[in-house]
Amino acid sequence: MEEGLPRFDASSQRALADLLVRLEEGTHPSTDDVTALLGPVDGALVERVRSLSSRLARLRRREGELSALIASTRDLVEVRDVEPLLRRLVDRAHDLVGTDVTYLSVHDRETDELFVRASRGTVSPRFPGLRVPAGAGIASRVVRTNTPQWTSDYGVRDDFDRDPGIDAAIAEEQLRSLVGVPMSANGEILGVLFAADRASRPFAREEIALLSAFADQAAVILHTARLFAAATEAADRAERHSEAMAAAARVHERLTALVLSGHGPHEVALTLAESLGRPVAVADRDHRTVTRTSEAADAWWPGGRLAPAVARALARSRESGHCASVEGPGPDVVVAVSAGAELLGVLLVGAGDAPLSDVERRTIERSGQILALLTMQSEAVTHAEERVRGELALDLFSGAADTDTLRRRASARGIVLDQPWTVVVVPVPDRHRHAAYRSLAVHEGWMAAAQGEGVSVLVPGRDPTAAAEQVAQRVGAATEAPVLAVGSAVGSLADLPAVLTEVWECAAFLPALGVRRGAFEVDDYAPYLAMFGTDGGRALSFVDRVIGPVVAWDARHHSDLTGTITALAGNGGSVTRAARALYVHPNTVKQRLERVTSLLGEDWRSADSLFRVTVATRLHLLRQGGKVTG
């Protein structure tokens, strides 16, 4: 043995080896244990042995904690979903630090608030989802300082802002000692991890360091999980978007095929409804229904008009060129079918099981463009046909072309000129003339042209009254205004210009008498035209001059002396037949005629006077809105 080294006999060596084994196994030897093993030794040596034993125990515990930390980290890395990960983090922290309660508050960076998202060991119903206002509680201090914060007695510490909700939850859990450590990654505070006991005690530096280490590892894992979740969600969105784009492309292909194959708005609406799983309707430029895929769409036109909320959405769509949501009852969205600033129609889409996606909205807008193309295509054909038929009608009305040429041109349009015809004229103001003309020009077999103060139209047949009523109905529906229509049968095409002139004269004569709506036949008023021409003022003066006293009497006494005169004249001057026509007793007619005599004089029933009185009476009835014949 070298000089200067201590000498140990065999017994001392065995005792020292036994002591080392105990230290290695983690047994903390007392002073008596050291003395028993080594014999009487210096007290300083005993303290050195005990200090070494404590240090070895701490290292051994630290090794165990680090092993547990590594194992927990390995386990947590496998969790990808954020919510399950939060619960697993709290479970591992709870097992690691061994406190009564462990919970995790997630930080909302926008509001600076924290929300308890996972807990272990809690019993209070307040804890799940507990909100920590900005700046309140120990958690907010952890966020501000990005350092651990703790208290051995929560009820005593008062150097932080308190919140009643937090205090109530802590009190229900009976928590006293708490330590919170920040969970941060890439300089961002993700949340605060808490360990708490229901007894008051200080937290050792090693405990805080262990919880902080776990929080640092957990923050990285949570940050990674969030990034993974965001990437997964983005991938899912991209996949859904790709599928939606593919579906939209298929719909667009089908719509394009419909246009090329000559289909119309109904097929477009059906295709769009099938693609979206929603009811669809199409309206024209006047908001009238063109087609619909479901009876549910009928409610979009209460009272035959678009609902006000739909009309407002349509105005927004015309301004933006995109879909507009309906803020009220009716469809879900509408899109204006437009060509530049001109409105061609409306596309309406009802509600579905889920909100419309951006791709679906673009599909609806493309469908609106398809409808615009179809409408312009149809109107181009219609306008061309209207122009040709209108030019033919103008030539017929003017008599400028020879008959054979007119026949050939009409035959090319599928019109047979050699048949009975009735000409009808409709005086309309400038603002309604286009609508009136279109309503008549599109009727198959009719020929219309804008002329003078309105529109003239040739209608097959020889019933002027029926033809005038049909024309008035169509123009009234198109203009939503009072309509006056006057018709006359045409003997031959050569007579048409002269007949048309007479019909327009009658149409000018009637409004001068105050007649501005209704369907009339020229022959019923030909005598008056012959007498007064189109000068309604002369006719009214004639009425006032001839039967003014009778008209005034009727007005004052609510009688019908003018009707009695008309009935007498229409029945050859026979009082009996006039009474039968009026459904009164002959004596009543005689009494009325005596009153007329007192008003007009004794000679009013002479042949010449009775003719003038009869004409004036009929003009008066016409002025009052009645329709007279004969």
PyMOL commands that set and color helices and strands:
alter all, ss='L'
color gray80, all
select helices_A, chain A and resi 10-25+31-38+43-77+82-97+137-145+164-173+205-260+265-276+295-300+302-304+308-320+358-398+403-412+430-441+464-479+493-512+522-532+536-557+561-570+575-582+586-600+602-605+607-623
alter helices_A, ss='H'
color red, helices_A
select strands_A, chain A and resi 101-108+113-120+131-132+149-151+177-185+188-197+280-284+289-292+324-325+333-339+342-349+421-427+447-451+454-460+484-490+518-521
alter strands_A, ss='S'
color yellow, strands_A
deselect
rebuild
show_as cartoon
